[in-house]
Amino acid sequence: MASIADYDTANKKALSSVATNQWLLRQAVDGALEGTKAAPGDFYINPSRLSDDAVRATFKDAVFTGMKTPYNAAIAALPGDADTESGAFLRGMWGFGRQELDAYVDGTKGGFQFDGLFKFLGEKTGYQDALAARFDHARSVMDQVSTADVVTHTGITPVDPSKITLDDKLEVNRLFDQFGVVPPKSIEDKPYMN
Amino acid sequence: MADEKPKIPAHISKFQKLSKKAKQMIATTDKHHRNAYDAAVEAVLMDKGYVNEDKLKDMKVREEFADKMADFYVGKAKQQFKVGKDAKFDELETELLMNAYAGTTRGQLKQYVKKVGKKFTFDHFNTELRPGLMKGIEENLDAATVGHFGQEHVGDIVKYTGAGKFLDAGKMTVQDAVGVLGQYENNGTVLEKLFKEKHFYKKQEKK
């Protein structure tokens, strides 16, 4: 059996993993944007230069290198050919690969926008799924927390606790963390409250 | 002999040059906002290689986080405004310098981060705070790119954009013309249907 505290620890680790992943990606993209300066010492970046094929190729390489660098050691430790395995590995870590990155950058060219890239990744690739996957472990910990513990912790008063599912446990716990109490209206229609 | 390309009036080419620079300045400042946040993350929130936003529960950490962001902004402001290494600023002058570059001061930033606390994630910063900080900068730069236009340039602008077929330059203000020019520069054309309700739209005679 796991406790609410165990779940909280696992959930915090997941949140931290997501924040780190997003931070790394921002670093990769912003680092690559430095390469759009007309001259290395310039103060201003110039994303419109991405309309140039050579500048764009350098930019894409730099983003991808930035995505790969934090995992170089892990990739080197993979069984099999590192070049081959790294594609699958990175797709698992990021939820997208070089193909999707190239598609966006080549599609927008000089109109490249940082927020646009993240919107694209969120909507058209597996990026969000890769972030969500970081909560799988926390979810399995919550599965081991007894319903009675969740009920006691959150202060809800279910009519039929046996109808409380894993998703319900996660939801009431999230609401409790967010508001310090589970707002009755937010769960009044749930099967376990009726 | 091929037709010569019509010469772009000097005031319009000046606008194009300034617009291009303004776009670079906006993209750079936008990036520096992200960089400021990320530099503070690296300095204050890192925990064994991982970002730990939970640390923002601590009021002292919030203050430190805002300070790191402010330090970053001040550094970039000095670079952009080409401030010499020997230049000395007191606290208030530094606040104004930072405000001119980032659209906020150290004091304002501290208040904000202290108030938002643990919820001051990048998403929060990027969607709730940054747009407001950028708004003033974008407005100032937009105004600076068209500041040299006068009423006497309205006819030239309308002619240059090819909108004279359906827009009456004689009834337009400089602001109207600048709007048309902006649309032309962004889209490569001026969309007639967007102006049909305007008082300077030339009513087309029915055939």
Interface residues (C-beta under 8 A of the other chain):
Chain A: K12 L15 S16 S17 A19 T20 Q22 W23 R26 Q27 D30 L33 F43 Y44 I45 N46 P47 S48 F114 D115
Chain B: K20 K21 K23 Q24 M25 A27 T28 D30 K31 R34 N35 D38 V41 D47 G49 Y50 V51 N52 E53 D54 Q79 Q80 T121 F122 N126
